Amino acid sequence: MKRRIGISVYPDHSDIEKDKAYIQKAANLGFSRIFMSMLEVKDGKARVAEKFKGIIQFAKKLGFETVLDIAPSIFKELGISYDDLSFFAELGADGIRLDEGFDGAKEAMLTYNPYGLAIELNMSNNVAYLEHILSYEANTPFLYGCHNFYPQRGTALPYDFFIECSRRFKRQGIKTAAFVTSQSGDFGPWDINDGLPTLEIHRDQPIELQAKHLFATDLIDDVIIGNAYASDEELAKLASIDRYKLSLSINYVDQASDIERKIVEDKQHFRRGDITAAMARSTQVRVKYSEIANPAHDNEALFERGDVVVGNDGFGKYKNELQIILEPHSDDRKNLVGRIPKSELALLEFLKPWTKFQFETKN
């Protein structure tokens, strides 16, 4: 399934022109999904329709898919029914996210709405909710899943629980989404904003690291910035990540040679299928650069988890093999060429047999 990046927009708490400028910036960088909150509408049906339709249509012309986050109270406020979703179709929305669920049969029936609106479910509960809906023969191409975000510090999902919830949806082939948080965004749908991530461990992390982590789980298709507005730098960094290949940052040591840098920056790294616990080995580079000398340096200290090493001239046929250290050990036939930042060491768990990966140089 293709992976996308997205932004969130809050028309009831923001200036429409600022929203449009934000959407345009995101579009220019390849963003293609919008989460739009409709949880607090107080202006009456006609005014709400005018406001939301204008911004949704603007986004649609730029290629965005827009899903509206709604709650049962909205239907009462606007005088509309779950049995008639024409109001949302007329706005130009591509889907609605059910902030609260029904009995399973209702959600399944909604996926057959005549407007082709996607019905997005809350993924942040590890119960058989999805399976119950599917048992009613839901129209699965129009069924999405999206995690919650959590504005209060300490309340977002723990990692293991997130994985369990996400697997329920992914094993059924349902399109999935989760939120990352901007460190510069200062508002969302509520008056508390300690950031808007899905995972608590992401709350204070750089936005690109949050996204790399979510994509690396292979359980999330769409990564959406929860709060507004992300900075221009954050938008650019999120847009630049590889959504399909694990990318690891590296800080080179001073003595890293030109050939070692060339090996590190090769774009065809993959971990050998016959893995070892001590290191992740990329072996094709040793074949590719077998004729190039690589004198020893930085080879006497203990290598630590996250160190990146390359075999030196004393390593025989393994010269110029690249390895990522997973368990501390010493070997003077290997040169330390750089280190993966501590903040990214959690990504090493995704180096499975045959995993494709690449490096992003930081110096």
Secondary structure, DSSP 8 states (H G I E B T S, - for coil): ---EEEEEE-TTTS-HHHHHHHHHHHHHTT--EEEEE-S---S-HHHHHHHHHHHHHHHHHTT-EEEEEE-HHHHHHHT-BTTB-HHHHHHT-SEEEESS---SHHHHHHTT-TT--EEEEE----STHHHHHHTT---GGGEEEE-----STT-SB-HHHHHHHHHHHHTTT-EEEEEE--SS--B-SSS--S---SBGGGTTS-HHHHHHHHHHTT--SEEEE-SB---HHHHHHHHHS-SSSEEEEEEE-TT--HHHHHHHT-S-EE--SS--SSEEEE-HHHHHTTTS-----S-SS-B-TTEEEEE-GGGGGGTT-EEEESS-B--TTEEEEEE--GGGGGGGGG--TT-EEEEEE--
